[in-house]
Amino acid sequence: MSALPQPAAADRNLPKAATHRMATILRTGLAFAAAIALVGVVRVLIEGGGLSLALFDPVANRAAFDLSSVGAHLLAGNGVGIAALGLLVLVATPVARVAFGIYGFWRAKDGTLARIAAVVLVLLLVGLFALGPLLR
């Protein structure tokens, strides 16, 4: 019995290099997101602002997660903008993995899984860009 986790059934259809790249995308994205968010939180604390979870709630603090608002906060060097960027990178990481999965399945000549991954990508994007703004 192996101590390493076994790949999902869909990943067994991919070349080993593609599976490794997708895992690297997730690990790297998570590391960058955590680092950026941590820098933002430290910056908020240095700025003297109180740290409240409501500050990072996209429904309660809608302006903080508007892309133009995040950009304005980043240009001003505000910690809230940096932390929000970290959360946006965190959300973008699985989207990038699914997009790479489409390419990997297409290269592996597995059209069914490529189409399924494309549907998943469309659903993720609809949730982010169509349903998400409706909550605001």
C-alpha positions in Angstrom: 0.0 0.0 0.0 1.4 3.4 -1.0 1.6 6.3 1.4 1.1 8.8 -1.5 -2.4 9.8 -2.5 -3.6 8.1 -5.7 -4.6 10.4 -8.6 -8.2 10.9 -9.4 -9.7 8.8 -12.2 -9.7 11.8 -14.6 -6.0 12.5 -13.8 -5.1 8.9 -14.8 -5.9 9.8 -18.4 -3.4 12.6 -18.4 0.4 12.3 -18.9 2.2 12.3 -15.7 3.9 15.7 -16.6 0.5 17.3 -17.0 -0.8 16.0 -13.7 2.4 17.3 -12.1 1.9 20.8 -13.7 -1.7 21.0 -12.5 -0.6 20.1 -8.9 2.2 22.8 -9.2 -0.4 25.4 -10.4 -2.5 24.7 -7.2 0.5 24.7 -4.8 2.0 27.8 -6.4 -1.3 29.7 -6.5 -2.0 28.8 -2.9 1.5 29.9 -1.7 1.3 33.2 -3.6 -2.3 33.9 -2.4 -1.3 33.1 1.2 1.8 35.3 1.0 0.0 38.2 -0.6 -2.9 38.0 2.0 -0.5 37.8 4.9 1.4 40.9 3.6 -2.0 42.6 3.4 -3.1 41.7 6.9 0.3 42.7 8.3 0.0 46.0 6.4 -3.6 46.6 7.8 -2.2 46.0 11.3 0.7 48.4 10.7 -1.6 51.0 9.4 -3.4 50.9 12.7 -6.7 49.5 11.4 -8.5 47.0 13.4 -8.5 43.5 12.0 -12.1 42.2 11.6 -13.3 39.3 9.5 -16.1 41.6 8.3 -13.3 43.6 6.5 -12.8 40.6 4.2 -16.4 39.6 3.8 -17.3 40.2 0.1 -21.0 40.6 0.9 -20.7 42.9 3.9 -17.8 44.9 2.4 -18.7 44.9 -1.3 -16.5 47.8 -2.2 -13.4 46.1 -1.0 -13.9 43.3 -3.6 -14.8 45.4 -6.6 -11.9 45.1 -9.0 -11.6 48.9 -9.5 -11.7 49.4 -5.8 -9.0 46.7 -5.2 -6.9 48.5 -7.9 -7.4 51.9 -6.2 -6.4 50.4 -2.8 -3.4 48.7 -4.3 -2.2 52.0 -6.0 -2.7 53.7 -2.6 -0.7 50.9 -0.9 -3.5 50.1 1.5 -3.3 46.7 3.3 -7.0 46.0 2.6 -6.3 46.1 -1.2 -3.3 43.8 -0.8 -5.3 41.3 1.3 -8.2 41.4 -1.2 -5.7 40.7 -4.0 -4.5 37.7 -2.1 -8.1 36.4 -1.9 -8.6 37.1 -5.6 -5.4 35.1 -6.4 -6.8 32.3 -4.2 -10.1 32.3 -6.2 -8.2 32.4 -9.5 -6.0 29.4 -8.7 -8.6 26.6 -9.2 -9.8 28.4 -12.3 -6.3 28.3 -13.7 -6.1 24.6 -12.9 -9.3 23.8 -14.7 -8.2 25.8 -17.7 -4.9 23.9 -17.8 -6.9 20.7 -17.4 -8.8 21.5 -20.6 -5.5 21.8 -22.4 -4.1 18.7 -20.8 -7.1 16.6 -21.7 -7.2 18.0 -25.2 -3.5 17.1 -25.6 -4.2 13.6 -24.3 -6.9 13.3 -26.9 -9.6 12.8 -24.3 -12.3 15.0 -25.8 -15.0 13.9 -23.3 -13.0 15.1 -20.3 -11.8 18.2 -22.1 -15.5 19.1 -22.7 -16.4 18.4 -19.1 -13.6 20.5 -17.9 -14.7 23.3 -20.3 -18.2 23.1 -18.8 -16.7 23.3 -15.3 -14.7 26.4 -16.4 -17.7 28.1 -17.8 -19.7 27.4 -14.6 -16.8 28.8 -12.5 -16.7 32.0 -14.6 -20.4 32.4 -14.6 -20.4 32.1 -10.8 -17.6 34.6 -10.5 -18.6 37.2 -13.1 -22.4 36.8 -13.4 -23.8 35.4 -10.1 -21.2 37.0 -7.9 -22.2 40.6 -8.9 -25.8 39.7 -8.4 -25.1 39.3 -4.6 -23.9 42.8 -4.5 
